[in-house]
Amino acid sequence: MTTIETKSEARRAGRGARNVGLAAVRGLALALISLPGAVLCFSLPLVSVALIPVGIGIVTTPWVLTGVRMFADWRRLLAAQWGGVRIQRAYRPLPEGANPWARTFGMLRDPATWRDFLWLPVDMTAGFVTALLAFCLPLYPLEGFVIAAGLWRVWSDTYWYGFVPVSDQTTALYAAALGAVLLVAAYWLTPRLLDAHFRLTGAVLGSHQGELAERVRVLTETRRDAVDTSAAELRRIERDLHDGAQARLVAMGMDLGTIEVLLEKDPAKARELLAQARRSSADALTELRELVRGIHPPVLAERGLGDAVRALALRLPVTTEVDVDLRGRAQAPVEAAAYFAVSEILTNAVKHSGADRIWIDAHHADGQLRVSVTDNGKGGAVSAAGSGLAGVERRLGTFDGVLAVSSPAGGPTMVTMEIPCALS
């Protein structure tokens, strides 16, 4: 092993020892906080609530419950700073200027208050034990080493260290060996015990209302994006019909009117206009087909997502490999969203990546439709606002889908989409 590797191992060992020592100190602090604080915060509200019928509790209960909330908030702060566990705070706001009666029963009707009451007994028992063990585990092995150093001579009778009876120097060395084993176990267990303490606090004290609020916010945004996208799509269809097929049909109607006049006067000119009208009708039909394909491709409706993606790949000017494993079909809106997302990603790859090879993989597993598009281009693709990928992300968000982009400079670029769905 080189000198650099030796120093690196020493630094890692030093950091590990410091982490264990820090976890032990924090465990002691939490143990000193948990038991008396939880007992006090649990007993005072019980006494105060019991005094409500005689009127005293109406005045004292809001102050006592405010103190309980302050203690819980402090523990939330410690969980975030010491354990990286963020615990949502979801107390209901009280009306401004509420009288003591309204404040008392408003706080007692709050579900978060009862979560606090449920957490306090857990904190004074299991929480106290996990915190105290995090402190004691690194210290207990030291006792074995001190015994082996000669402390065993202080006791006239046999002294038990763990399951080792210490009565002479040999058994004292056995105690030191047990202490070494326990020290290795403490090195691994102490940070995990502290983590278990914070996770237990989060599991009992935490609220899922914050997650639900975030979920509502995301759904509101995706619904708004879906409405905006639908309105924009309708305007595009109207514009394409007005400027394309409708204009050609109007021109064809005018040509047919002219032909009626020229049939007897100038048959040659009438035949020329007939040929022009036939071309106009063919062009209008082509435009209508393209428009329908843009709304919902016939191959997608008839053959499903796999064949529709293969048809997209055949039209690309880049060598494309397609691997599809879909044992059934998703709902039509999901297939359409996935199809147009793949189409947009492929268009971006052809226009901007400079790739000469593209791979498409589509499969369904664990209730998720997963489609990934990979190219060997220059990379640098981002899902920023205003980009085509941002539009794809909004389209997928309507169906609770997600988009992940991996595109380091120099490539390759992999764009992966997931949409939760079931196959028929």
FENSUL-V276980 format. One record per residue. RES is the residue in one small letter. D_LAST is the distance of its C-alpha to the last C-alpha in whole Angstrom. Layout:
# FENSUL-V276980
{{RES | D_LAST} {RES | D_LAST}}
This chain:
# FENSUL-V276980
{{m | 59} {t | 60} {t | 62} {i | 59} {e | 57} {t | 59} {k | 60} {s | 56} {e | 55} {a | 58} {r | 57} {r | 53} {a | 55} {g | 57} {r | 54} {g | 53} {a | 56} {r | 56} {n | 53} {v | 53} {g | 57} {l | 55} {a | 52} {a | 55} {v | 57} {r | 54} {g | 54} {l | 57} {a | 57} {l | 54} {a | 55} {l | 58} {i | 56} {s | 54} {l | 56} {p | 59} {g | 57} {a | 54} {v | 57} {l | 58} {c | 55} {f | 54} {s | 58} {l | 59} {p | 56} {l | 56} {v | 60} {s | 60} {v | 57} {a | 59} {l | 62} {i | 60} {p | 62} {v | 65} {g | 64} {i | 65} {g | 61} {i | 60} {v | 62} {t | 61} {t | 58} {p | 56} {w | 58} {v | 57} {l | 54} {t | 54} {g | 56} {v | 53} {r | 51} {m | 53} {f | 53} {a | 49} {d | 49} {w | 51} {r | 49} {r | 46} {l | 48} {l | 49} {a | 46} {a | 45} {q | 48} {w | 48} {g | 45} {g | 43} {v | 41} {r | 40} {i | 40} {q | 39} {r | 42} {a | 41} {y | 44} {r | 44} {p | 47} {l | 50} {p | 52} {e | 55} {g | 58} {a | 56} {n | 59} {p | 59} {w | 58} {a | 55} {r | 54} {t | 54} {f | 52} {g | 50} {m | 50} {l | 49} {r | 46} {d | 44} {p | 42} {a | 43} {t | 46} {w | 45} {r | 43} {d | 46} {f | 48} {l | 45} {w | 45} {l | 49} {p | 49} {v | 47} {d | 49} {m | 52} {t | 51} {a | 48} {g | 48} {f | 52} {v | 52} {t | 49} {a | 51} {l | 55} {l | 53} {a | 52} {f | 56} {c | 58} {l | 56} {p | 57} {l | 61} {y | 61} {p | 61} {l | 64} {e | 66} {g | 66} {f | 67} {v | 70} {i | 71} {a | 71} {a | 73} {g | 76} {l | 75} {w | 75} {r | 78} {v | 79} {w | 77} {s | 80} {d | 77} {t | 74} {y | 71} {w | 68} {y | 65} {g | 62} {f | 62} {v | 65} {p | 69} {v | 71} {s | 75} {d | 76} {q | 75} {t | 73} {t | 71} {a | 71} {l | 69} {y | 66} {a | 66} {a | 66} {a | 63} {l | 61} {g | 61} {a | 60} {v | 57} {l | 56} {l | 57} {v | 54} {a | 52} {a | 53} {y | 52} {w | 48} {l | 48} {t | 50} {p | 48} {r | 45} {l | 47} {l | 47} {d | 44} {a | 43} {h | 45} {f | 44} {r | 40} {l | 41} {t | 43} {g | 40} {a | 38} {v | 40} {l | 42} {g | 39} {s | 37} {h | 33} {q | 34} {g | 35} {e | 31} {l | 30} {a | 32} {e | 31} {r | 28} {v | 29} {r | 31} {v | 28} {l | 26} {t | 29} {e | 29} {t | 25} {r | 26} {r | 29} {d | 28} {a | 25} {v | 27} {d | 30} {t | 27} {s | 26} {a | 30} {a | 31} {e | 28} {l | 29} {r | 33} {r | 32} {i | 31} {e | 34} {r | 36} {d | 35} {l | 35} {h | 38} {d | 40} {g | 38} {a | 37} {q | 39} {a | 42} {r | 42} {l | 41} {v | 44} {a | 46} {m | 45} {g | 47} {m | 50} {d | 50} {l | 50} {g | 52} {t | 55} {i | 54} {e | 55} {v | 58} {l | 59} {l | 58} {e | 62} {k | 64} {d | 62} {p | 60} {a | 59} {k | 58} {a | 56} {r | 54} {e | 54} {l | 52} {l | 50} {a | 48} {q | 48} {a | 46} {r | 44} {r | 43} {s | 42} {s | 40} {a | 38} {d | 38} {a | 37} {l | 34} {t | 33} {e | 33} {l | 31} {r | 28} {e | 29} {l | 28} {v | 25} {r | 24} {g | 25} {i | 23} {h | 19} {p | 20} {p | 19} {v | 18} {l | 15} {a | 14} {e | 15} {r | 14} {g | 11} {l | 13} {g | 14} {d | 16} {a | 17} {v | 19} {r | 20} {a | 22} {l | 23} {a | 25} {l | 27} {r | 28} {l | 30} {p | 33} {v | 33} {t | 31} {t | 28} {e | 26} {v | 22} {d | 20} {v | 16} {d | 14} {l | 10} {r | 8} {g | 5} {r | 5} {a | 6} {q | 8} {a | 11} {p | 14} {v | 12} {e | 12} {a | 15} {a | 17} {a | 16} {y | 17} {f | 21} {a | 21} {v | 21} {s | 23} {e | 26} {i | 26} {l | 27} {t | 29} {n | 31} {a | 31} {v | 33} {k | 35} {h | 36} {s | 36} {g | 38} {a | 35} {d | 36} {r | 32} {i | 29} {w | 26} {i | 22} {d | 20} {a | 16} {h | 14} {h | 12} {a | 13} {d | 14} {g | 12} {q | 13} {l | 13} {r | 16} {v | 18} {s | 22} {v | 24} {t | 27} {d | 31} {n | 34} {g | 36} {k | 39} {g | 36} {g | 37} {a | 34} {v | 34} {s | 32} {a | 35} {a | 35} {g | 35} {s | 33} {g | 30} {l | 29} {a | 29} {g | 28} {v | 25} {e | 25} {r | 25} {r | 22} {l | 20} {g | 22} {t | 21} {f | 17} {d | 19} {g | 19} {v | 22} {l | 24} {a | 26} {v | 29} {s | 31} {s | 34} {p | 37} {a | 40} {g | 40} {g | 37} {p | 34} {t | 32} {m | 28} {v | 26} {t | 23} {m | 20} {e | 18} {i | 15} {p | 13} {c | 10} {a | 7} {l | 4} {s | 0}}
